[in-house]
Amino acid sequence: MLTQKRKMTDYIHHDPDRTCYSVTEDELNNIVEKAQPLWRDVCIASLFFGLPTFINAIAETTKQNAPEFTWSLLLNYIFGILGLVLAIIFGIAWKRSHKSTKDLVDKIKAKPKIELNPSTSNVGALDEVKKEIEELKNKPATWG
């Protein structure tokens, strides 16, 4: 007994209320590059603020012979540590947002490619089919 292999046909289910856009790979890469620069910018600003003040606090501490409390030392330590902690937090947020944007773009790139052949496919055919259905609904039924 021979079994026949049936060719499986792929179908696209069309939703007329949905609008699909064509995007090039360069445009997708631009989306990844420009997606969340705010987190990166705040991370870098916090790092450039926190690191020098923390280094200044350490330098001021090493200059002292006996440990003594000064307002500049306290403020340098507070702002230095705060700046470094914020840089770490914003750096983590930057990595997460960059990863989620990149994952989304990779998901878009992984969608199946559809070959459109203008000679065999009519893009406006769906509207024509809708019109024919409406016309058939309005016609009285005839037999024979």
For each residue, the residues with C-beta under 8 A, 3 or more apart:
1:
2:
3:
4:
5:
6:
7:
8:
9:
10:
11:
12: 114
13:
14: 126
15: 18
16: 126
17:
18: 15
19:
20:
21:
22:
23: 27 28 108
24: 27 28
25: 28 29 109
26: 29 30
27: 23 24 30 31
28: 23 24 25 31 32 105 108 109
29: 25 26 32 33 105
30: 26 27 33 34
31: 27 28 34 35 101 105
32: 28 29 35 98 101 102 105
33: 29 30
34: 30 31 37
35: 31 32 97 98 101
36: 39 40 94 97 98 101
37: 34 40 41
38: 41 42
39: 36 42 43 90 91 93 94 97
40: 36 37 43 44 90 94
41: 37 38 44 45
42: 38 39 45 46 86 90
43: 39 40 46 47 87 90 91 93 94
44: 40 41 47 48 87
45: 41 42 48 49
46: 42 43 49 50 83 84 86 87 90
47: 43 44 50 51 83 84 87
48: 44 45 51 52
49: 45 46 52 53 79 83
50: 46 47 53 54 79 80 81 82 83 84 85 86 87
51: 47 48 54 55 80 83 84
52: 48 49 55 56 80
53: 49 50 56 57 76 79 80 83
54: 50 51 57 58 76 77 80 81 83 84
55: 51 52 58 59 80
56: 52 53 59 60 76 80
57: 53 54 60 61 73 76 77 80
58: 54 55 61 62
59: 55 56 62 63
60: 56 57 63 64 70 72 73 76
61: 57 58 64 67 73
62: 58 59
63: 59 60
64: 60 61 67 68
65:
66:
67: 61 64
68: 64
69: 73 74
70: 60 73 74
71: 74 75
72: 60 75 76
73: 57 60 61 69 70 76 77
74: 69 70 71 77 78
75: 71 72 78 79
76: 53 54 56 57 60 72 73 79 80
77: 54 57 73 74 80 81
78: 74 75 81 82
79: 49 50 53 75 76 82 83
80: 50 51 52 53 54 55 56 57 76 77 83 84
81: 50 54 77 78 84 85
82: 50 78 79 85 86
83: 46 47 49 50 51 53 54 79 80 86 87
84: 46 47 50 51 54 80 81 87 88
85: 50 81 82 88 89
86: 42 46 50 82 83 89 90
87: 43 44 46 47 50 83 84 90 91
88: 84 85 91 92
89: 85 86 92 93
90: 39 40 42 43 46 86 87 93 94
91: 39 43 87 88 94 95
92: 88 89 95 96
93: 39 43 89 90 96 97
94: 36 39 40 43 90 91 97 98
95: 91 92 98 99
96: 92 93 99 100
97: 35 36 39 93 94 100 101
98: 32 35 36 94 95 101 102
99: 95 96 102 103
100: 96 97 103 104
101: 31 32 35 36 97 98 104 105
102: 32 98 99 105 106
103: 99 100 106 107
104: 100 101 107 108
105: 28 29 31 32 101 102 108 109
106: 102 103 109 110
107: 103 104 110 111
108: 23 28 104 105 111
109: 25 28 105 106
110: 106 107
111: 107 108
112:
113:
114: 12
115:
116: 121
117: 120 121
118: 121
119:
120: 117
121: 116 117 118 125
122: 125 128
123:
124: 127 128
125: 121 122 128 129
126: 14 16 129 130
127: 124 130 131
128: 122 124 125 131 132
129: 125 126 132 133
130: 126 127 133 134
131: 127 128 134 135
132: 128 129 135 136
133: 129 130 136 137
134: 130 131 137 138
135: 131 132 138 139
136: 132 133 139
137: 133 134
138: 134 135
139: 135 136 142
140:
141:
142: 139
143:
144:
